[in-house]
Amino acid sequence: MTDSSNSILNLSGGNQQKVVLAKWLSTDPRILILDNPTQGVDVGAKEDIYDIILRLADEGIGVIILSSEANEILRLCNRTYVMYHGQLQGELKGEAMNEQAIMELATGGDAFISTS
């Protein structure tokens, strides 16, 4: 007899992430907070996870992404709050939200709030 909790250990990292996400979704959440949701998974699994996250947002579930990967933020988010040493450094959205602006704020550049 196989313990069902052990069977997840036989899956790839990406599939493990998808199983965890599915378990959370079974609770019918209104908001998800995902901390580095694709850390340690291969490119194909990342795209699958990104598609799931975007679909959930389209369905009206609030999704908060915490990530140190600027590309992940740009792919998934429509608004970004950047922190530096535990302090809010700035907000980016619209055309102002790009990798250069994120990195500038994340490394202590001038704090600003973008409204574009």
C-alpha positions as CSV (number, residue, x, y, z in Angstrom):
1,M,0.0,0.0,0.0
2,T,1.5,3.4,-1.0
3,D,1.2,6.4,1.2
4,S,-0.3,9.1,-1.0
5,S,1.7,11.9,0.7
6,N,4.9,10.1,-0.5
7,S,3.9,9.9,-4.1
8,I,4.4,13.6,-4.6
9,L,8.1,13.1,-3.9
10,N,8.4,11.1,-7.1
11,L,7.3,14.1,-9.2
12,S,9.5,16.7,-10.8
13,G,9.8,20.1,-9.0
14,G,7.4,21.7,-11.4
15,N,4.8,19.1,-11.0
16,Q,5.2,19.3,-7.2
17,Q,4.5,23.0,-7.4
18,K,1.4,22.3,-9.5
19,V,0.1,19.8,-7.0
20,V,0.6,22.3,-4.1
21,L,-1.2,25.0,-6.2
22,A,-4.1,22.6,-6.9
23,K,-4.4,21.8,-3.1
24,W,-4.6,25.5,-2.3
25,L,-7.2,26.0,-5.1
26,S,-9.4,23.3,-3.6
27,T,-10.1,25.7,-0.7
28,D,-11.7,28.1,-3.1
29,P,-9.5,31.1,-2.2
30,R,-10.3,34.7,-3.0
31,I,-6.6,35.7,-2.7
32,L,-3.4,33.8,-3.3
33,I,0.0,35.0,-2.1
34,L,2.7,33.2,-4.0
35,D,6.3,33.5,-2.9
36,N,8.7,32.7,-5.7
37,P,6.1,30.4,-7.4
38,T,8.5,29.0,-10.0
39,Q,11.7,28.8,-8.0
40,G,13.7,25.7,-8.9
41,V,11.4,24.5,-11.8
42,D,12.3,24.1,-15.4
43,V,11.3,26.5,-18.2
44,G,8.3,24.4,-19.4
45,A,6.9,24.0,-15.9
46,K,7.4,27.8,-15.3
47,E,5.2,28.5,-18.4
48,D,2.5,26.1,-17.2
49,I,2.5,27.7,-13.7
50,Y,2.4,31.2,-15.3
51,D,-0.6,30.2,-17.4
52,I,-2.4,28.9,-14.3
53,I,-1.7,32.1,-12.4
54,L,-2.8,34.3,-15.2
55,R,-6.0,32.3,-15.7
56,L,-6.8,32.5,-12.0
57,A,-6.4,36.3,-12.1
58,D,-8.7,36.4,-15.1
59,E,-11.2,34.5,-13.1
60,G,-11.2,37.2,-10.4
61,I,-8.9,35.6,-7.9
62,G,-6.5,38.2,-6.4
63,V,-2.9,37.1,-6.8
64,I,0.0,38.6,-5.0
65,I,3.4,37.5,-6.3
66,L,6.6,37.9,-4.3
67,S,9.6,37.4,-6.5
68,S,13.2,38.4,-6.9
69,E,12.9,37.7,-10.7
70,A,12.1,40.9,-12.6
71,N,11.1,38.8,-15.7
72,E,8.6,36.9,-13.6
73,I,7.1,40.1,-12.2
74,L,6.8,41.6,-15.7
75,R,5.2,38.4,-17.0
76,L,2.6,38.1,-14.3
77,C,1.9,41.5,-12.7
78,N,0.1,44.6,-13.7
79,R,1.5,46.6,-10.8
80,T,4.7,46.2,-8.9
81,Y,5.8,47.4,-5.5
82,V,9.6,47.3,-5.1
83,M,11.2,47.1,-1.7
84,Y,14.8,47.9,-0.7
85,H,16.1,46.9,2.8
86,G,12.6,46.3,4.0
87,Q,11.2,49.6,2.9
88,L,8.8,50.4,0.1
89,Q,11.0,52.0,-2.6
90,G,8.4,52.6,-5.2
91,E,5.4,51.5,-7.2
92,L,5.5,50.8,-11.0
93,K,2.7,50.2,-13.4
94,G,1.9,50.7,-17.0
95,E,4.8,51.7,-19.3
96,A,6.9,52.6,-16.3
97,M,7.0,49.0,-15.3
98,N,10.2,47.6,-16.9
99,E,13.2,45.6,-15.8
100,Q,15.5,48.7,-15.6
101,A,13.1,50.6,-13.3
102,I,12.6,47.5,-11.1
103,M,16.3,47.0,-10.8
104,E,17.0,50.6,-10.1
105,L,14.5,50.7,-7.2
106,A,15.6,47.3,-5.9
107,T,19.1,48.5,-5.6
108,G,18.3,51.7,-3.7
109,G,17.7,54.1,-6.6
110,D,15.5,57.1,-6.2
111,A,12.1,56.3,-4.7
112,F,9.1,57.3,-6.8
113,I,5.6,56.4,-7.4
114,S,4.6,55.9,-11.0
115,T,1.0,56.6,-12.1
116,S,1.3,55.9,-15.8
